[in-house]
C-alpha cells in the first residue's frame, strides 16, 4: 500500500468517524417518578435491609425505561433511615433486566452509615454520581436496586405519582428476586442524551465509504495492469 493511499484512507477514516461519532448533550432527566420539587412520600416506604416485622433482609428494586439513549450521569433516590444511629451501609445498584427482574449490575454505590436523613422528616433525594457512565438505551428496561445488611432499618420512600413500571422485592438481600407489584420507590435517573446522527451526516458517511471502496478498486486495477505489462515486455 502506497503512502498516498495510507494518507487518503487515514484522512477519510478520521473524517467519517468524526461525522459518525455521536455528540453528547447536556445532562437531562431520562426517567423520574419524583413529584414537584423532587418530592416523595415521606411517611410511606418499602423496607431495605432489616425488616422490623418479618426479620428478613429486604432488598427493593424499581424498573424504568429511559426516554432517550443517554450516558448515565447520576441517580437521585429517596432513601431515609428509621434509626440513623444504627443504620449500616446501604448499596444502590443499576442493573440490566433479566427475565423481568434485576440481572447483571452495571454500577453500584455504597452509602455510608449516618448519611441518610430521618424517616418521616422532609428532605431531598440522595444524589449518586456515576463514575462508570454506562450508556442506557431508549426504551430498554433497567432496574435501580437498594439493599442493606442484617441490622440496618432503612426505608426507600414511595413515589407520590402513579408509576406503572414493574417492581421487585427480595428477602435475602437481592439474591433471589420476586415480583409482587409493590408501590414504586421514588427515584430519578439523569444522563447526557446522545442525539441520533442527522440524515445529512449519514449520507456523507455513505458517500465517504463509497469513495474509499472505489479508490481501492482503482489501485488494484492499476497495479494488476502494471504487472501484466511488465510480464509481456520481458525477454
C-alpha positions in Angstrom: 0.0 0.0 0.0 1.5 3.3 -1.1 2.0 6.3 1.2 -0.6 8.3 -0.7 -3.2 5.5 -0.2 -2.4 5.3 3.5 -2.8 9.1 3.9 -6.0 9.0 1.9 -7.5 6.2 4.0 -6.4 7.7 7.3 -7.8 11.2 6.5 -11.0 9.8 5.1 -11.5 7.4 8.0 -10.9 10.2 10.6 -13.4 12.5 8.8 -16.0 9.7 8.6 -15.5 8.7 12.3 -15.9 12.4 13.3 -19.2 12.5 11.5 -20.5 9.2 12.8 -19.5 9.7 16.4 -22.4 11.0 18.4 -22.0 14.3 20.2 -23.0 14.4 23.9 -25.6 16.9 25.0 -26.1 18.3 28.5 -27.4 16.2 31.3 -31.1 15.7 31.3 -33.8 13.7 33.1 -34.4 10.4 31.3 -36.7 9.0 33.9 -38.4 10.2 37.1 -41.3 9.5 39.4 -40.4 12.3 41.8 -43.1 14.8 42.4 -43.0 18.6 42.1 -39.8 20.0 43.6 -38.3 16.5 43.8 -40.9 15.5 46.4 -41.8 12.0 47.6 -43.9 10.3 50.2 -42.1 11.0 53.5 -44.4 8.8 55.5 -44.5 5.6 53.5 -41.7 3.4 52.3 -40.5 -0.1 51.3 -38.1 -1.6 53.8 -34.4 -2.1 52.9 -32.1 -4.2 55.0 -33.5 -5.4 58.3 -37.3 -5.7 58.3 -38.8 -5.0 61.8 -41.9 -7.1 61.2 -40.5 -10.2 59.5 -36.8 -10.2 60.4 -36.0 -10.6 56.7 -33.0 -8.9 54.9 -35.1 -7.0 52.4 -34.0 -5.5 49.1 -36.1 -3.5 46.8 -35.9 -2.9 43.0 -37.7 -0.4 40.7 -37.6 -0.6 36.9 -37.6 2.2 34.4 -37.5 2.8 30.6 -35.2 5.7 29.5 -36.9 8.3 27.4 -33.8 8.7 25.3 -30.5 7.0 24.7 -28.1 8.6 27.2 -24.9 8.3 29.1 -25.7 8.0 32.8 -24.6 10.9 35.0 -26.4 10.4 38.3 -29.3 8.8 40.1 -31.5 10.5 42.7 -33.1 8.1 45.2 -35.3 8.8 48.2 -33.7 6.7 51.0 -34.1 7.5 54.7 -33.3 5.8 57.9 -35.7 4.6 60.7 -32.8 4.8 63.2 -29.9 6.9 61.9 -27.6 5.9 64.8 -27.8 2.2 63.9 -28.2 2.3 60.1 -25.5 0.2 58.4 -24.2 1.0 54.8 -26.7 0.7 52.0 -25.9 -0.4 48.5 -27.7 1.1 45.5 -27.1 -0.5 42.1 -28.1 0.0 38.4 -28.8 -3.4 36.8 -30.0 -4.8 33.5 -33.3 -6.6 33.1 -33.2 -10.4 33.2 -36.5 -12.1 32.7 -38.5 -9.4 34.4 -36.2 -9.0 37.4 -32.8 -7.3 38.1 -29.9 -9.0 36.4 -26.2 -8.1 36.0 -25.1 -4.9 37.7 -23.7 -2.0 35.6 -22.7 0.2 38.6 -23.1 0.3 42.3 -22.8 2.9 45.1 -22.2 2.3 48.8 -23.9 4.8 51.1 -22.0 5.0 54.5 -23.8 4.7 57.8 -25.1 8.0 59.2 -25.5 9.6 55.7 -29.3 9.2 55.3 -31.9 11.6 56.7 -34.5 10.5 59.2 -37.7 8.7 58.0 -40.7 10.9 58.2 -38.8 14.2 58.1 -38.9 16.5 55.0 -35.9 16.2 52.8 -34.4 15.8 49.3 -33.4 12.6 47.5 -29.9 11.3 47.8 -27.7 12.1 44.8 -25.4 9.3 43.5 -23.0 10.4 40.8 -21.9 7.9 38.1 -18.2 7.1 37.7 -18.5 4.4 35.0 -21.1 6.3 32.9 -22.8 3.3 31.2 -24.9 4.0 28.1 -28.6 3.4 28.6 -30.7 2.6 25.5 -34.0 4.3 24.8 -37.0 2.0 25.7 -34.7 -0.7 27.3 -35.8 -1.7 30.8 -33.3 -1.2 33.6 -33.5 -1.6 37.4 -32.4 0.5 40.3 -32.0 -1.7 43.4 -31.4 -1.0 47.1 -30.1 -3.5 49.6 -28.5 -3.5 53.1 -27.2 -5.5 55.9 -28.9 -7.6 58.6 -29.2 -4.7 61.1 -29.9 -1.5 59.2 -33.5 -0.3 59.4 -33.6 1.7 56.1 -36.5 2.9 54.0 -37.0 3.6 50.3 -39.7 6.2 50.4 -42.5 5.7 47.9 -43.3 7.8 44.9 -46.3 10.2 45.0 -47.1 9.5 41.4 -48.6 6.6 39.5 -45.6 4.7 38.3 -46.7 1.7 36.2 -43.2 0.2 35.8 -42.7 -3.3 37.4 -41.1 -3.6 40.8 -39.4 -6.4 42.6 -38.5 -7.4 46.1 -36.2 -9.8 47.8 -36.0 -11.2 51.4 -32.4 -12.4 51.1 -30.6 -9.2 50.2 -31.1 -9.4 46.4 -30.0 -13.0 45.7 -33.5 -14.1 44.6 -36.0 -11.5 43.3 -39.8 -11.8 43.3 -42.3 -9.5 41.5 -45.1 -8.6 44.0 -46.4 -5.4 42.5 -45.3 -3.1 45.3 -45.7 0.7 45.0 -42.5 2.1 43.4 -39.9 3.9 45.4 -39.1 7.4 44.5 -36.2 7.6 42.0 -34.9 9.8 39.2 -32.3 8.9 36.5 -30.3 11.6 34.7 -28.0 11.3 31.7 -26.2 13.1 28.9 -28.5 12.5 25.9 -26.8 11.1 22.8 -28.6 12.5 19.7 -29.1 10.4 16.6 -26.9 11.3 13.6 -28.6 13.8 11.2 -29.6 12.5 7.7 -27.0 14.7 6.1 -24.3 13.1 8.2 -25.5 9.6 7.3 -25.5 10.5 3.6 -22.0 11.9 3.8 -20.8 8.8 5.7 -22.2 6.6 2.9 -20.5 8.8 0.2 -17.2 8.6 2.0 -17.3 4.8 2.3 -18.2 4.5 -1.4 -15.3 6.8 -2.3 -12.8 4.7 -0.3 -14.1 1.5 -1.9 -13.7 3.0 -5.4 -10.2 4.2 -4.7 -9.1 0.8 -3.5 -10.6 -0.9 -6.6 -8.8 1.6 -8.9 -5.5 0.9 -7.1 -5.9 -2.8 -7.5 -6.7 -2.4 -11.2 -3.7 -0.2 -11.9 -1.4 -2.5 -10.1 -2.7 -5.5 -12.0 -2.3 -3.7 -15.3 1.3 -2.7 -14.5 2.2 -6.3 -13.6 0.8 -7.7 -16.9 2.7 -5.1 -19.0 6.0 -5.9 -17.2 5.5 -9.6 -17.8 4.8 -9.3 -21.5 7.6 -6.9 -22.0 10.2 -9.3 -20.6 12.6 -11.1 -22.9 
